[in-house]
Protein backbone atom coordinates (compact mmCIF):
# COMPACT_ATOMS: atom_id res chain seq x y z
CA UNK A 1 0.00 0.00 0.00
CA UNK A 2 1.08 3.53 -0.67
CA UNK A 3 1.83 5.91 2.17
CA UNK A 4 3.30 9.32 2.75
CA UNK A 5 4.93 10.63 5.90
CA UNK A 6 5.41 14.25 6.80
CA UNK A 7 7.30 14.02 10.09
CA UNK A 8 6.87 17.65 11.11
CA UNK A 9 3.53 19.09 12.14
CA UNK A 10 4.95 22.60 11.96
CA UNK A 11 7.99 24.31 10.52
CA UNK A 12 8.95 27.78 11.67
CA UNK A 13 11.36 29.93 9.69
CA UNK A 14 12.29 33.60 9.53
CA UNK A 15 11.58 35.56 6.38
CA UNK A 16 14.52 35.46 4.01
CA UNK A 17 15.87 32.19 5.37
CA UNK A 18 15.78 28.93 3.45
CA UNK A 19 13.01 26.50 4.25
CA UNK A 20 12.62 22.74 4.01
CA UNK A 21 9.44 20.74 4.48
CA UNK A 22 10.13 17.03 4.71
CA UNK A 23 8.33 14.17 3.02
CA UNK A 24 9.07 10.47 2.74
CA UNK A 25 7.02 7.96 0.80
CA UNK A 26 6.36 4.28 0.33
CA UNK A 27 5.01 2.79 -2.89
CA UNK A 28 5.24 -0.59 -4.54
CA UNK A 29 6.13 0.71 -7.98
CA UNK A 30 7.58 3.89 -9.41
CA UNK A 31 6.33 6.89 -7.47
CA UNK A 32 4.45 9.87 -8.80
CA UNK A 33 5.09 12.58 -6.20
CA UNK A 34 3.35 15.91 -5.66
CA UNK A 35 3.37 18.94 -3.40
CA UNK A 36 0.28 21.06 -2.79
CA UNK A 37 -0.33 24.14 -0.66
CA UNK A 38 -3.57 25.03 1.08
CA UNK A 39 -4.56 28.38 2.51
CA UNK A 40 -7.31 28.56 5.19
CA UNK A 41 -10.74 27.47 3.94
CA UNK A 42 -9.43 27.10 0.42
CA UNK A 43 -8.80 24.22 -1.94
CA UNK A 44 -5.44 22.83 -2.88
CA UNK A 45 -2.99 24.63 -5.09
CA UNK A 46 -0.52 22.59 -7.09
CA UNK A 47 3.14 23.43 -6.50
CA UNK A 48 5.13 20.79 -8.32
CA UNK A 49 5.39 17.14 -9.26
CA UNK A 50 7.94 14.45 -9.96
CA UNK A 51 7.09 11.80 -12.51
CA UNK A 52 10.41 10.98 -14.08
CA UNK A 53 13.59 12.70 -15.19
CA UNK A 54 15.71 15.13 -13.22
CA UNK A 55 15.68 14.57 -9.49
CA UNK A 56 15.44 18.30 -8.81
CA UNK A 57 12.02 19.60 -9.73
CA UNK A 58 11.21 23.30 -9.90
CA UNK A 59 7.69 24.48 -9.28
CA UNK A 60 5.49 27.45 -8.62
CA UNK A 61 6.33 30.45 -6.39
CA UNK A 62 10.04 29.62 -6.23
CA UNK A 63 9.58 26.22 -4.64
CA UNK A 64 11.58 23.17 -5.61
CA UNK A 65 11.82 19.59 -4.45
CA UNK A 66 14.46 16.92 -4.70
CA UNK A 67 13.56 13.33 -5.39
CA UNK A 68 15.87 10.92 -3.59
CA UNK A 69 15.14 7.33 -4.48
CA UNK A 70 17.56 5.74 -2.02
CA UNK A 71 16.09 7.68 0.88
CA UNK A 72 12.54 7.55 -0.52
CA UNK A 73 12.25 11.26 0.14
CA UNK A 74 10.80 14.24 -1.70
CA UNK A 75 11.56 17.27 0.47
CA UNK A 76 10.15 20.66 -0.48
CA UNK A 77 12.57 23.58 -0.43
CA UNK A 78 12.75 27.28 -1.06
CA UNK A 79 15.95 29.36 -0.86
CA UNK A 80 14.33 32.43 0.70
CA UNK A 81 11.03 32.24 2.58
CA UNK A 82 8.31 34.87 2.40
CA UNK A 83 5.69 35.64 5.02
CA UNK A 84 3.08 34.90 2.35
CA UNK A 85 4.41 31.33 2.14
CA UNK A 86 2.79 30.63 5.51
CA UNK A 87 0.23 27.91 4.83
CA UNK A 88 -0.46 24.19 5.10
CA UNK A 89 1.65 22.02 2.80
CA UNK A 90 0.78 18.53 1.66
CA UNK A 91 2.96 15.92 0.07
CA UNK A 92 1.10 13.31 -1.99
CA UNK A 93 1.92 10.14 -3.90
CA UNK A 94 0.39 7.68 -6.27
CA UNK A 95 1.97 4.64 -7.89
CA UNK A 96 -0.26 4.14 -10.88
CA UNK A 97 -1.74 6.32 -13.54
CA UNK A 98 -5.42 6.93 -12.92
CA UNK A 99 -5.42 6.30 -9.21
CA UNK A 100 -6.15 8.78 -6.47
CA UNK A 101 -3.48 10.70 -4.64
CA UNK A 102 -2.63 9.62 -1.12
CA UNK A 103 -1.78 12.57 1.09
CA UNK A 104 0.52 13.08 4.02
CA UNK A 105 -0.91 14.61 7.17
CA UNK A 106 0.32 18.05 6.22
CA UNK A 107 2.90 20.45 7.59
CA UNK A 108 2.07 23.96 8.70
CA UNK A 109 4.70 26.42 7.56
CA UNK A 110 4.96 29.61 9.56
CA UNK A 111 7.23 32.35 8.24
CA UNK A 112 7.88 35.22 10.62
CA UNK A 113 8.84 38.73 9.59
CA UNK B 1 -4.73 25.13 -16.67
CA UNK B 2 -7.72 22.92 -16.20
CA UNK B 3 -10.42 23.99 -13.78
CA UNK B 4 -12.58 21.96 -11.45
CA UNK B 5 -15.51 23.65 -9.76
CA UNK B 6 -17.61 22.65 -6.79
CA UNK B 7 -21.04 23.81 -5.82
CA UNK B 8 -22.00 24.93 -3.30
CA UNK B 9 -18.88 26.35 -1.71
CA UNK B 10 -20.53 26.14 1.69
CA UNK B 11 -23.78 24.77 3.05
CA UNK B 12 -25.48 24.70 6.43
CA UNK B 13 -28.23 22.18 6.97
CA UNK B 14 -30.31 20.66 9.72
CA UNK B 15 -29.61 17.23 11.07
CA UNK B 16 -31.47 14.55 9.14
CA UNK B 17 -31.55 16.35 5.81
CA UNK B 18 -29.64 15.37 2.69
CA UNK B 19 -27.12 17.57 0.94
CA UNK B 20 -25.87 17.30 -2.63
CA UNK B 21 -22.44 18.56 -3.65
CA UNK B 22 -21.52 18.92 -7.32
CA UNK B 23 -18.08 18.59 -8.83
CA UNK B 24 -17.57 19.71 -12.41
CA UNK B 25 -14.60 19.61 -14.73
CA UNK B 26 -15.02 22.81 -16.70
CA UNK B 27 -12.76 22.40 -19.69
CA UNK B 28 -11.92 18.73 -19.86
CA UNK B 29 -13.64 15.39 -19.58
CA UNK B 30 -13.01 13.13 -16.63
CA UNK B 31 -14.07 9.50 -16.59
CA UNK B 32 -12.83 9.32 -13.03
CA UNK B 33 -13.18 11.78 -10.19
CA UNK B 34 -12.15 11.45 -6.59
CA UNK B 35 -13.87 12.62 -3.42
CA UNK B 36 -11.91 13.55 -0.33
CA UNK B 37 -12.89 14.65 3.14
CA UNK B 38 -10.82 16.95 5.29
CA UNK B 39 -11.27 17.72 8.97
CA UNK B 40 -9.84 20.98 10.35
CA UNK B 41 -6.07 21.11 10.17
CA UNK B 42 -5.92 17.49 9.06
CA UNK B 43 -5.06 15.69 5.89
CA UNK B 44 -7.31 14.85 2.99
CA UNK B 45 -8.76 11.38 3.32
CA UNK B 46 -9.88 9.64 0.16
CA UNK B 47 -13.52 8.67 0.44
CA UNK B 48 -14.33 7.20 -2.94
CA UNK B 49 -13.51 7.01 -6.62
CA UNK B 50 -16.31 8.12 -8.88
CA UNK B 51 -16.49 6.32 -12.22
CA UNK B 52 -18.51 7.65 -15.13
CA UNK B 53 -21.26 5.24 -16.06
CA UNK B 54 -20.58 2.74 -13.30
CA UNK B 55 -20.66 2.37 -9.54
CA UNK B 56 -18.32 4.30 -7.34
CA UNK B 57 -15.55 2.56 -5.46
CA UNK B 58 -15.54 3.36 -1.77
CA UNK B 59 -12.60 3.30 0.60
CA UNK B 60 -12.71 1.07 3.61
CA UNK B 61 -14.81 2.53 6.38
CA UNK B 62 -16.82 4.85 4.14
CA UNK B 63 -20.54 4.05 4.13
CA UNK B 64 -21.75 3.88 0.56
CA UNK B 65 -25.38 4.30 1.59
CA UNK B 66 -24.47 7.39 3.55
CA UNK B 67 -22.38 9.04 0.87
CA UNK B 68 -24.08 8.49 -2.47
CA UNK B 69 -21.97 9.19 -5.53
CA UNK B 70 -23.28 9.60 -9.03
CA UNK B 71 -21.09 10.24 -12.07
CA UNK B 72 -23.71 10.78 -14.73
CA UNK B 73 -21.57 12.54 -17.32
CA UNK B 74 -17.95 13.05 -18.25
CA UNK B 75 -17.90 16.45 -16.56
CA UNK B 76 -20.07 16.00 -13.48
CA UNK B 77 -19.90 13.94 -10.33
CA UNK B 78 -22.19 14.46 -7.36
CA UNK B 79 -21.79 13.49 -3.73
CA UNK B 80 -24.98 13.31 -1.67
CA UNK B 81 -24.65 13.16 2.08
CA UNK B 82 -27.84 11.43 3.16
CA UNK B 83 -29.48 12.00 6.54
CA UNK B 84 -26.66 14.27 7.56
CA UNK B 85 -25.58 14.48 11.18
CA UNK B 86 -23.22 16.87 12.95
CA UNK B 87 -20.35 14.39 12.67
CA UNK B 88 -20.63 14.68 8.89
CA UNK B 89 -19.61 18.32 9.13
CA UNK B 90 -16.39 18.62 7.19
CA UNK B 91 -14.66 20.08 4.16
CA UNK B 92 -15.33 17.99 1.07
CA UNK B 93 -12.96 18.27 -1.89
CA UNK B 94 -13.16 16.63 -5.28
CA UNK B 95 -10.44 16.13 -7.85
CA UNK B 96 -10.33 15.08 -11.46
CA UNK B 97 -7.44 13.96 -13.64
CA UNK B 98 -7.26 15.17 -17.23
CA UNK B 99 -6.13 12.87 -20.01
CA UNK B 100 -2.51 13.65 -19.16
CA UNK B 101 -3.27 12.35 -15.67
CA UNK B 102 -2.66 15.69 -14.01
CA UNK B 103 -4.89 16.02 -10.97
CA UNK B 104 -6.95 19.15 -10.55
CA UNK B 105 -8.74 19.91 -7.32
CA UNK B 106 -11.96 21.74 -6.72
CA UNK B 107 -12.08 24.60 -4.22
CA UNK B 108 -13.92 22.50 -1.67
CA UNK B 109 -17.34 22.56 -0.02
CA UNK B 110 -17.71 23.36 3.65
CA UNK B 111 -20.61 21.38 5.13
CA UNK B 112 -21.97 22.29 8.54
CA UNK B 113 -24.73 20.15 10.00
CA UNK B 114 -26.62 21.67 12.90
Contacts between the chains, C-beta under 8 A, distances in Angstrom:
chain1	res1	chain2	res2	distance
A	34	B	103	7.4
A	36	B	105	7.5
A	41	B	91	7.8
A	41	B	108	7.8
A	41	B	110	6.8
A	42	B	107	6.6
A	42	B	108	7.1
A	43	B	6	8.0
A	43	B	93	6.1
A	43	B	105	5.1
A	43	B	106	5.9
A	43	B	107	3.9
A	43	B	108	4.6
A	44	B	44	7.7
A	44	B	93	7.0
A	44	B	105	4.3
A	46	B	103	7.8
A	46	B	104	7.8
A	46	B	105	7.8
A	49	B	102	7.9
A	88	B	41	7.4
A	90	B	43	6.8
A	90	B	44	7.1
A	97	B	101	5.0
A	98	B	32	6.3
A	98	B	97	6.8
A	98	B	101	6.6
A	100	B	34	4.4
A	100	B	46	5.0
A	100	B	49	6.1
A	100	B	95	7.5
A	101	B	34	7.6
A	101	B	46	7.9
A	101	B	95	7.3
A	101	B	103	5.9
A	102	B	46	7.0
A	103	B	36	7.9
A	103	B	43	4.8
A	103	B	44	4.7
A	103	B	45	7.9
A	104	B	43	6.4
A	105	B	42	6.9
A	105	B	43	4.5
A	106	B	41	7.6
A	106	B	42	7.1
A	106	B	43	5.3
A	108	B	41	7.6
